[in-house]
Amino acid sequence: ESSFASLSLALALAESLSRFTIGREDLRLESLFLDEGFSTLDAETLDVVLAGLEALDWQDRLVGVISHIPELSERMEARVVVRKALGGSTVEVDL
């Protein structure tokens, strides 16, 4: 429940900030990164959260979701996958 509440608060704050920056491109919030917070959600709640994220109209804003949950990654429209290895990490971009 606290993860769900935190996500709701972050999204609401991001939306509120965008209303205050109308006409002020130098103050516009263009990106929002959500770091984890999904691993404690059960499958049903995760589905509700993802459906909510997918339904939002981001109007030229970037929302980055950082997660280790494959089900979450699969539902994202575009992905940057970082794979850690002994010789160095690799990065794969899937647009």
C-alpha positions in Angstrom: 0.0 0.0 0.0 2.8 2.4 0.8 4.4 1.8 -2.7 1.0 2.5 -4.4 0.6 5.6 -2.3 4.1 6.8 -3.1 3.6 6.3 -6.8 0.3 8.1 -6.7 1.9 11.0 -4.9 4.8 11.2 -7.3 2.5 11.2 -10.3 0.2 13.8 -8.8 3.1 16.1 -7.9 4.5 15.8 -11.4 1.2 16.7 -12.9 0.7 19.6 -10.5 4.1 21.0 -11.3 3.3 21.0 -15.0 0.3 23.3 -14.4 2.5 25.9 -12.7 5.0 26.0 -15.6 2.6 26.9 -18.4 4.5 29.4 -20.6 7.7 28.8 -18.7 9.6 26.2 -20.7 12.7 26.7 -18.5 10.7 25.3 -15.5 8.9 22.5 -17.4 9.2 19.0 -15.9 10.1 16.8 -18.8 11.2 13.6 -17.1 10.1 11.4 -14.2 12.0 8.3 -13.0 10.3 5.7 -10.8 13.0 3.6 -9.1 11.8 0.2 -8.0 8.9 0.2 -5.5 7.1 -2.4 -7.5 8.6 -5.6 -6.0 6.3 -5.7 -3.0 3.2 -5.5 -5.0 1.1 -8.6 -5.7 0.3 -9.5 -9.3 -3.2 -7.9 -9.2 -2.0 -4.6 -7.7 1.0 -4.5 -10.1 -1.5 -4.9 -13.0 -3.6 -1.9 -11.7 -0.5 0.2 -11.3 0.7 -0.6 -14.8 -2.7 0.0 -16.3 -2.7 3.4 -14.6 0.7 4.3 -16.0 -0.3 3.2 -19.5 -3.5 5.2 -19.4 -1.8 8.5 -18.5 -1.3 11.1 -21.3 2.3 12.1 -20.8 2.2 15.0 -23.4 5.9 14.9 -24.5 7.2 13.8 -21.1 9.5 10.9 -20.4 8.7 8.4 -17.6 11.5 6.0 -16.8 10.7 2.9 -14.7 13.6 1.2 -13.1 12.8 -2.3 -12.1 14.0 -5.9 -12.0 10.5 -7.4 -12.5 10.2 -9.0 -16.0 6.4 -8.7 -16.1 6.8 -4.9 -15.7 9.5 -4.6 -18.3 7.5 -6.6 -20.9 4.6 -4.1 -20.7 6.8 -1.0 -21.3 6.7 0.4 -24.8 10.5 1.0 -24.9 13.2 -0.5 -22.8 16.8 0.0 -21.9 18.2 -3.3 -20.5 21.4 -3.3 -18.5 23.1 -6.6 -18.0 25.8 -6.8 -15.4 28.8 -9.1 -16.2 32.3 -9.7 -14.8 34.0 -8.1 -17.8 31.7 -5.1 -17.8 28.0 -4.3 -18.3 26.2 -4.3 -21.6 23.3 -2.1 -22.6 20.5 -3.1 -25.0 18.0 -0.5 -26.2 14.6 -1.8 -27.4 12.4 1.0 -28.9 
